[in-house]
Amino acid sequence: MANTTIKVSYEELTTAQRRSLAIRLVLRSLVVAILLFVAYYTLPMVRPERAGLIVLIVGIIVLALVLAWQVRAITGSPFPRLRAFETLTIGIPLLLIVFASAYFLIGNADPDSFTQPLSKTDALYFTITVFTTVGFGDITAKTEAARILVSIQMMFDLAVFGLVAKLIFGAVEVALKKTPALAAKGAGPPATEQRDAPE
């Protein structure tokens, strides 16, 4: 007997199957986000002065790779909208952690970089303040290096809201268009479970 995959679209799932799928997705995203924040708070970050820039560059490369992998997964997913949601719930915490780490390291290398010394929580707070564009209050960048980094984050945030959102939603549209095309070609309806088919 050969294994064949029979795919079912999201609309064809029962309410219980949809709920189960959504719960698994939310739990998986929550676990990844928690692991990212636990790593941020537990990993030692006492490095030389230039470590903030290195963390930023490596972090952005990792973020780009994760997003590329997720966009590819969206286009091949039978549930592209849910996969897109998962991409955002993983990508945004990763982006915040990357910038918070860079701010923390820069603040430790040069205490005059910000209006006050930054703990990891302060760095995360500042990152979220910049990300959400609510403006600055008690913590602001003072040195040129810190202001350049904040400017990079602001531009990167615009890219996240614009370009990345377009990429993710474009991948959803591609996947949604592929699903009916496969069914029309006789490949069978799209779906989620494995069945043994007689040879």
ZADO-1210 file (C-alpha; in nm, 4 decimals, padded with zeros to 6 digits):
<atoms>
<atom x="00.0000" y="00.0000" z="00.0000" code="MET" pos="1"/>
<atom x="00.1249" y="00.3453" z="-00.0897" code="ALA" pos="2"/>
<atom x="00.0871" y="00.6509" z="00.1271" code="ASN" pos="3"/>
<atom x="-00.0948" y="00.9417" z="-00.0350" code="THR" pos="4"/>
<atom x="-00.1685" y="01.2773" z="00.1147" code="THR" pos="5"/>
<atom x="-00.5233" y="01.4000" z="00.0920" code="ILE" pos="6"/>
<atom x="-00.5484" y="01.7701" z="00.1633" code="LYS" pos="7"/>
<atom x="-00.8526" y="01.9483" z="00.3028" code="VAL" pos="8"/>
<atom x="-00.8976" y="02.3241" z="00.2853" code="SER" pos="9"/>
<atom x="-00.9526" y="02.5233" z="00.6023" code="TYR" pos="10"/>
<atom x="-01.3155" y="02.5827" z="00.5104" code="GLU" pos="11"/>
<atom x="-01.3754" y="02.2045" z="00.4920" code="GLU" pos="12"/>
<atom x="-01.2542" y="02.1434" z="00.8476" code="LEU" pos="13"/>
<atom x="-01.5036" y="02.0926" z="01.1245" code="THR" pos="14"/>
<atom x="-01.5279" y="02.3518" z="01.4006" code="THR" pos="15"/>
<atom x="-01.3424" y="02.1170" z="01.6368" code="ALA" pos="16"/>
<atom x="-01.0620" y="02.0640" z="01.3819" code="GLN" pos="17"/>
<atom x="-01.0318" y="02.4385" z="01.3236" code="ARG" pos="18"/>
<atom x="-01.0159" y="02.5042" z="01.6974" code="ARG" pos="19"/>
<atom x="-00.7541" y="02.2314" z="01.7445" code="SER" pos="20"/>
<atom x="-00.5438" y="02.3704" z="01.4599" code="LEU" pos="21"/>
<atom x="-00.5678" y="02.7250" z="01.5979" code="ALA" pos="22"/>
<atom x="-00.4766" y="02.6110" z="01.9503" code="ILE" pos="23"/>
<atom x="-00.1706" y="02.4209" z="01.8224" code="ARG" pos="24"/>
<atom x="-00.0611" y="02.7232" z="01.6205" code="LEU" pos="25"/>
<atom x="-00.1005" y="02.9646" z="01.9115" code="VAL" pos="26"/>
<atom x="00.0765" y="02.7283" z="02.1523" code="LEU" pos="27"/>
<atom x="00.3672" y="02.6730" z="01.9115" code="ARG" pos="28"/>
<atom x="00.4031" y="03.0486" z="01.8560" code="SER" pos="29"/>
<atom x="00.3795" y="03.1151" z="02.2292" code="LEU" pos="30"/>
<atom x="00.6475" y="02.8557" z="02.3067" code="VAL" pos="31"/>
<atom x="00.8841" y="03.0080" z="02.0481" code="VAL" pos="32"/>
<atom x="00.8237" y="03.3604" z="02.1813" code="ALA" pos="33"/>
<atom x="00.8782" y="03.2460" z="02.5413" code="ILE" pos="34"/>
<atom x="01.2006" y="03.0683" z="02.4430" code="LEU" pos="35"/>
<atom x="01.3256" y="03.3838" z="02.2700" code="LEU" pos="36"/>
<atom x="01.2574" y="03.5993" z="02.5763" code="PHE" pos="37"/>
<atom x="01.4038" y="03.3390" z="02.8148" code="VAL" pos="38"/>
<atom x="01.7194" y="03.3268" z="02.6000" code="ALA" pos="39"/>
<atom x="01.7353" y="03.7076" z="02.6005" code="TYR" pos="40"/>
<atom x="01.7188" y="03.7260" z="02.9793" code="TYR" pos="41"/>
<atom x="01.9415" y="03.4276" z="03.0571" code="THR" pos="42"/>
<atom x="02.2230" y="03.4530" z="02.8032" code="LEU" pos="43"/>
<atom x="02.5173" y="03.6541" z="02.9319" code="PRO" pos="44"/>
<atom x="02.5721" y="03.9709" z="02.7330" code="MET" pos="45"/>
<atom x="02.9006" y="04.1134" z="02.8482" code="VAL" pos="46"/>
<atom x="03.0994" y="04.1708" z="02.5357" code="ARG" pos="47"/>
<atom x="03.3365" y="04.4314" z="02.3942" code="PRO" pos="48"/>
<atom x="03.2179" y="04.7656" z="02.2617" code="GLU" pos="49"/>
<atom x="03.1459" y="04.6540" z="01.9038" code="ARG" pos="50"/>
<atom x="02.9360" y="04.3524" z="02.0094" code="ALA" pos="51"/>
<atom x="02.6114" y="04.5498" z="01.9749" code="GLY" pos="52"/>
<atom x="02.6719" y="04.6040" z="01.6042" code="LEU" pos="53"/>
<atom x="02.7698" y="04.2391" z="01.5546" code="ILE" pos="54"/>
<atom x="02.4557" y="04.1208" z="01.7380" code="VAL" pos="55"/>
<atom x="02.2464" y="04.3537" z="01.5232" code="LEU" pos="56"/>
<atom x="02.3952" y="04.2327" z="01.1927" code="ILE" pos="57"/>
<atom x="02.3780" y="03.8629" z="01.2844" code="VAL" pos="58"/>
<atom x="02.0274" y="03.9103" z="01.4274" code="GLY" pos="59"/>
<atom x="01.8982" y="04.0776" z="01.1111" code="ILE" pos="60"/>
<atom x="02.0485" y="03.7996" z="00.8998" code="ILE" pos="61"/>
<atom x="01.8800" y="03.5382" z="01.1219" code="VAL" pos="62"/>
<atom x="01.5520" y="03.7304" z="01.1018" code="LEU" pos="63"/>
<atom x="01.5757" y="03.7444" z="00.7210" code="ALA" pos="64"/>
<atom x="01.6441" y="03.3700" z="00.7043" code="LEU" pos="65"/>
<atom x="01.3520" y="03.2921" z="00.9366" code="VAL" pos="66"/>
<atom x="01.1203" y="03.5126" z="00.7304" code="LEU" pos="67"/>
<atom x="01.2363" y="03.3550" z="00.4026" code="ALA" pos="68"/>
<atom x="01.1794" y="03.0077" z="00.5472" code="TRP" pos="69"/>
<atom x="00.8362" y="03.1084" z="00.6792" code="GLN" pos="70"/>
<atom x="00.7284" y="03.2682" z="00.3480" code="VAL" pos="71"/>
<atom x="00.8248" y="02.9473" z="00.1701" code="ARG" pos="72"/>
<atom x="00.6257" y="02.7479" z="00.4283" code="ALA" pos="73"/>
<atom x="00.3246" y="02.9772" z="00.3759" code="ILE" pos="74"/>
<atom x="00.3201" y="02.9176" z="00.0009" code="THR" pos="75"/>
<atom x="00.3219" y="02.5398" z="00.0522" code="GLY" pos="76"/>
<atom x="00.0787" y="02.5319" z="00.3420" code="SER" pos="77"/>
<atom x="-00.2807" y="02.4105" z="00.3150" code="PRO" pos="78"/>
<atom x="-00.3601" y="02.6772" z="00.5774" code="PHE" pos="79"/>
<atom x="-00.1635" y="02.9819" z="00.4567" code="PRO" pos="80"/>
<atom x="-00.3498" y="03.2402" z="00.6653" code="ARG" pos="81"/>
<atom x="-00.2754" y="03.0542" z="00.9866" code="LEU" pos="82"/>
<atom x="00.0853" y="03.0059" z="00.8821" code="ARG" pos="83"/>
<atom x="00.1119" y="03.3817" z="00.8116" code="ALA" pos="84"/>
<atom x="-00.0191" y="03.4552" z="01.1605" code="PHE" pos="85"/>
<atom x="00.2446" y="03.2208" z="01.3015" code="GLU" pos="86"/>
<atom x="00.5139" y="03.3982" z="01.0985" code="THR" pos="87"/>
<atom x="00.4195" y="03.7323" z="01.2507" code="LEU" pos="88"/>
<atom x="00.3991" y="03.5932" z="01.6045" code="THR" pos="89"/>
<atom x="00.7504" y="03.4525" z="01.5688" code="ILE" pos="90"/>
<atom x="00.9079" y="03.7302" z="01.3617" code="GLY" pos="91"/>
<atom x="00.8026" y="04.0267" z="01.5752" code="ILE" pos="92"/>
<atom x="00.9432" y="03.8902" z="01.9050" code="PRO" pos="93"/>
<atom x="01.2641" y="03.7956" z="01.7217" code="LEU" pos="94"/>
<atom x="01.2942" y="04.1499" z="01.5845" code="LEU" pos="95"/>
<atom x="01.2363" y="04.2973" z="01.9315" code="LEU" pos="96"/>
<atom x="01.4952" y="04.0676" z="02.0917" code="ILE" pos="97"/>
<atom x="01.7569" y="04.1496" z="01.8272" code="VAL" pos="98"/>
<atom x="01.7257" y="04.5260" z="01.8797" code="PHE" pos="99"/>
<atom x="01.6908" y="04.5008" z="02.2583" code="ALA" pos="100"/>
<atom x="02.0142" y="04.2975" z="02.2689" code="SER" pos="101"/>
<atom x="02.1938" y="04.5548" z="02.0550" code="ALA" pos="102"/>
<atom x="02.0690" y="04.8433" z="02.2726" code="TYR" pos="103"/>
<atom x="02.1679" y="04.6613" z="02.5891" code="PHE" pos="104"/>
<atom x="02.5199" y="04.5916" z="02.4603" code="LEU" pos="105"/>
<atom x="02.5687" y="04.9463" z="02.3311" code="ILE" pos="106"/>
<atom x="02.4374" y="05.0883" z="02.6592" code="GLY" pos="107"/>
<atom x="02.6822" y="04.8722" z="02.8550" code="ASN" pos="108"/>
<atom x="02.9757" y="04.9615" z="02.6296" code="ALA" pos="109"/>
<atom x="02.9046" y="05.3342" z="02.6596" code="ASP" pos="110"/>
<atom x="02.6843" y="05.4316" z="02.9577" code="PRO" pos="111"/>
<atom x="02.6290" y="05.7767" z="02.8028" code="ASP" pos="112"/>
<atom x="02.4516" y="05.6234" z="02.4990" code="SER" pos="113"/>
<atom x="02.1109" y="05.6646" z="02.6617" code="PHE" pos="114"/>
<atom x="01.9651" y="05.9020" z="02.9194" code="THR" pos="115"/>
<atom x="01.9998" y="05.6291" z="03.1816" code="GLN" pos="116"/>
<atom x="02.1826" y="05.2970" z="03.2151" code="PRO" pos="117"/>
<atom x="01.9889" y="05.0154" z="03.0481" code="LEU" pos="118"/>
<atom x="01.9054" y="04.6853" z="03.2119" code="SER" pos="119"/>
<atom x="01.7777" y="04.4127" z="02.9823" code="LYS" pos="120"/>
<atom x="01.4224" y="04.5106" z="03.0705" code="THR" pos="121"/>
<atom x="01.4979" y="04.8794" z="03.0012" code="ASP" pos="122"/>
<atom x="01.6465" y="04.7851" z="02.6627" code="ALA" pos="123"/>
<atom x="01.3396" y="04.5771" z="02.5774" code="LEU" pos="124"/>
<atom x="01.1093" y="04.8588" z="02.6923" code="TYR" pos="125"/>
<atom x="01.2986" y="05.1077" z="02.4760" code="PHE" pos="126"/>
<atom x="01.2837" y="04.8700" z="02.1773" code="THR" pos="127"/>
<atom x="00.9084" y="04.8282" z="02.2133" code="ILE" pos="128"/>
<atom x="00.8690" y="05.2067" z="02.2479" code="THR" pos="129"/>
<atom x="01.0494" y="05.2576" z="01.9175" code="VAL" pos="130"/>
<atom x="00.8684" y="04.9655" z="01.7492" code="PHE" pos="131"/>
<atom x="00.5214" y="05.0839" z="01.8445" code="THR" pos="132"/>
<atom x="00.6062" y="05.4449" z="01.7511" code="THR" pos="133"/>
<atom x="00.4527" y="05.5815" z="02.0710" code="VAL" pos="134"/>
<atom x="00.7417" y="05.8223" z="02.1123" code="GLY" pos="135"/>
<atom x="01.0142" y="05.8669" z="02.3647" code="PHE" pos="136"/>
<atom x="00.9719" y="05.9433" z="02.7294" code="GLY" pos="137"/>
<atom x="01.2062" y="05.8486" z="03.0066" code="ASP" pos="138"/>
<atom x="01.4715" y="05.6777" z="02.7910" code="ILE" pos="139"/>
<atom x="01.6195" y="05.8404" z="02.4814" code="THR" pos="140"/>
<atom x="01.9309" y="05.7889" z="02.2735" code="ALA" pos="141"/>
<atom x="02.2048" y="06.0459" z="02.3448" code="LYS" pos="142"/>
<atom x="02.5145" y="05.9413" z="02.1484" code="THR" pos="143"/>
<atom x="02.5456" y="05.9308" z="01.7709" code="GLU" pos="144"/>
<atom x="02.5944" y="05.5538" z="01.7716" code="ALA" pos="145"/>
<atom x="02.2772" y="05.5014" z="01.9748" code="ALA" pos="146"/>
<atom x="02.0802" y="05.7431" z="01.7573" code="ARG" pos="147"/>
<atom x="02.2002" y="05.5687" z="01.4417" code="ILE" pos="148"/>
<atom x="02.0897" y="05.2351" z="01.5851" code="LEU" pos="149"/>
<atom x="01.7487" y="05.3802" z="01.6784" code="VAL" pos="150"/>
<atom x="01.7172" y="05.5237" z="01.3264" code="SER" pos="151"/>
<atom x="01.8017" y="05.1832" z="01.1791" code="ILE" pos="152"/>
<atom x="01.5329" y="05.0239" z="01.3938" code="GLN" pos="153"/>
<atom x="01.2767" y="05.2858" z="01.2872" code="MET" pos="154"/>
<atom x="01.3503" y="05.2206" z="00.9192" code="MET" pos="155"/>
<atom x="01.3533" y="04.8456" z="00.9775" code="PHE" pos="156"/>
<atom x="01.0173" y="04.8704" z="01.1568" code="ASP" pos="157"/>
<atom x="00.8713" y="05.0457" z="00.8521" code="LEU" pos="158"/>
<atom x="01.0041" y="04.7615" z="00.6395" code="ALA" pos="159"/>
<atom x="00.8440" y="04.5089" z="00.8755" code="VAL" pos="160"/>
<atom x="00.5084" y="04.6819" z="00.8552" code="PHE" pos="161"/>
<atom x="00.5245" y="04.7359" z="00.4801" code="GLY" pos="162"/>
<atom x="00.7491" y="04.5017" z="00.2900" code="LEU" pos="163"/>
<atom x="00.7310" y="04.1995" z="00.5191" code="VAL" pos="164"/>
<atom x="00.3531" y="04.2274" z="00.5535" code="ALA" pos="165"/>
<atom x="00.3244" y="04.2454" z="00.1742" code="LYS" pos="166"/>
<atom x="00.5535" y="03.9436" z="00.1403" code="LEU" pos="167"/>
<atom x="00.3593" y="03.7389" z="00.3933" code="ILE" pos="168"/>
<atom x="00.0169" y="03.8281" z="00.2544" code="PHE" pos="169"/>
<atom x="00.1446" y="03.7762" z="-00.1009" code="GLY" pos="170"/>
<atom x="00.2578" y="03.4270" z="00.0005" code="ALA" pos="171"/>
<atom x="-00.0904" y="03.3631" z="00.1410" code="VAL" pos="172"/>
<atom x="-00.2467" y="03.4670" z="-00.1904" code="GLU" pos="173"/>
<atom x="-00.0085" y="03.2425" z="-00.3867" code="VAL" pos="174"/>
<atom x="-00.0955" y="02.9470" z="-00.1643" code="ALA" pos="175"/>
<atom x="-00.4675" y="03.0157" z="-00.1913" code="LEU" pos="176"/>
<atom x="-00.4429" y="03.0298" z="-00.5719" code="LYS" pos="177"/>
<atom x="-00.2415" y="02.7071" z="-00.5860" code="LYS" pos="178"/>
<atom x="-00.4976" y="02.5129" z="-00.3832" code="THR" pos="179"/>
<atom x="-00.7879" y="02.5363" z="-00.6339" code="PRO" pos="180"/>
<atom x="-00.5453" y="02.4865" z="-00.9230" code="ALA" pos="181"/>
<atom x="-00.4351" y="02.1509" z="-00.7823" code="LEU" pos="182"/>
<atom x="-00.7927" y="02.0384" z="-00.7387" code="ALA" pos="183"/>
<atom x="-00.8789" y="02.1441" z="-01.0953" code="ALA" pos="184"/>
<atom x="-00.5845" y="01.9457" z="-01.2358" code="LYS" pos="185"/>
<atom x="-00.7153" y="01.6274" z="-01.0787" code="GLY" pos="186"/>
<atom x="-00.4578" y="01.6177" z="-00.8026" code="ALA" pos="187"/>
<atom x="-00.7411" y="01.5778" z="-00.5590" code="GLY" pos="188"/>
<atom x="-00.8766" y="01.8210" z="-00.3060" code="PRO" pos="189"/>
<atom x="-00.6288" y="01.9944" z="-00.0766" code="PRO" pos="190"/>
<atom x="-00.5946" y="01.8461" z="00.2748" code="ALA" pos="191"/>
<atom x="-00.4286" y="01.7516" z="00.6021" code="THR" pos="192"/>
<atom x="-00.4364" y="01.3832" z="00.6823" code="GLU" pos="193"/>
<atom x="-00.2445" y="01.0785" z="00.5625" code="GLN" pos="194"/>
<atom x="-00.4330" y="00.7792" z="00.4277" code="ARG" pos="195"/>
<atom x="-00.3209" y="00.4462" z="00.2961" code="ASP" pos="196"/>
<atom x="-00.4352" y="00.3999" z="-00.0593" code="ALA" pos="197"/>
<atom x="-00.4498" y="00.0578" z="-00.2244" code="PRO" pos="198"/>
<atom x="-00.2058" y="00.0077" z="-00.5072" code="GLU" pos="199"/>
</atoms>
